[in-house]
Amino acid sequence: MLVTFECKAYANITYFGDVAKQLIKMMGHSGSIPSAILADDVPKTLVRLQQALAQQATAKPAAGKSDQEDDREASIEIATRALPLVELLNAAIKDQCDVMWR
């Protein structure tokens, strides 16, 4: 499943479903798809996401990760994957627009 985040102030961003659900939950939402954030709630949603990403970055790395090529995708940090969404949320704050995902 693919999940697309949209707002009028930024290009659409598409994630695989598992990554999208993780980011949605980090933003303080239930993980339901489709859903939305009203423009007034976007600033505090961005703060929640940034706090969750910072907390995850300070967590201990998983032991026993292999260096095989197959593990490369799994080793991409969620903070790296979240960068486009953070930019979308910043644009939504600047232009005061709602953010939707489906």
Secondary structure, DSSP 4 states (H G I P E B T S, - for coil): -EEEEEETTEEEEEEEHHHHHHHHHHTTS---SSEEE-GGGHHHHHHHHHHHHHHHHHSPPPTT----GGGTTTTS-HHHHHHHHHHHHHHHHHHT--EEE-
